[in-house]
Amino acid sequence: MGFPFAGDGWESGDDPVRVEVWDGRPDRLPVTRQPGPAARAGRGVGPVAALAERRGVTVAAVAGVPTKTVGCE
């Protein structure tokens, strides 16, 4: 996909695994949060940021519909 990634330490000889998800909410970009114990959402970005070598997000239109794609390696 070629979107910008944040992160250091990437070696070109590594065999990465890329995971991408997309949805129709480009207005809601991923953010690292500190949710309270009763929160029902907001925990996904922290583990991805801690485990991924690189991560990024793009906003685009698919068939004229605004979307975002979030990915990590």
C-alpha positions in Angstrom: 0.0 0.0 0.0 2.9 2.4 0.5 1.6 4.7 3.2 4.0 6.4 5.6 5.1 4.5 8.7 6.4 5.7 12.0 9.2 3.7 13.6 12.9 3.0 13.7 15.0 -0.2 13.3 13.5 -1.5 10.1 15.9 -3.8 8.3 15.4 -4.5 4.6 16.3 -8.2 4.9 13.4 -8.9 7.4 10.3 -10.7 6.3 7.5 -8.5 7.6 3.9 -9.4 8.2 1.6 -6.5 7.2 -1.8 -6.2 8.7 -4.2 -3.6 7.3 -7.8 -2.8 8.3 -10.1 -0.1 6.8 -13.3 1.5 7.6 -15.6 4.3 6.4 -14.7 6.8 9.2 -11.7 8.8 7.9 -12.7 11.6 10.4 -11.7 9.3 13.3 -7.9 8.7 13.1 -6.3 6.2 15.5 -4.9 7.7 18.8 -3.2 6.1 21.8 -5.4 6.5 24.8 -5.4 5.6 28.5 -8.9 4.3 28.9 -10.4 3.7 32.3 -11.2 0.2 33.5 -14.9 0.6 32.6 -14.2 1.9 29.1 -15.6 -0.2 26.3 -13.2 1.1 23.6 -9.9 2.8 23.1 -7.4 0.0 23.8 -6.4 -1.1 20.3 -3.6 1.4 19.3 -1.5 0.9 22.4 -0.7 -2.8 21.8 -0.1 -2.2 18.1 2.2 0.7 18.8 4.2 -1.4 21.3 4.5 -4.5 19.1 4.7 -3.2 15.6 8.0 -2.1 13.9 6.2 0.3 11.7 2.6 1.6 11.5 0.7 4.2 9.6 -2.6 5.4 8.3 -4.0 6.7 4.9 -7.2 8.5 4.1 -8.5 8.0 0.6 -11.7 7.4 -1.4 -12.8 3.9 -2.5 -15.4 4.0 -5.2 -16.1 7.6 -4.2 -16.6 6.7 -0.5 -14.2 8.3 2.0 -12.3 5.6 3.9 -9.2 5.2 6.1 -6.7 2.3 6.1 -4.6 1.6 9.2 -1.7 -0.8 8.9 1.3 -2.1 10.7 4.3 -4.4 10.1 
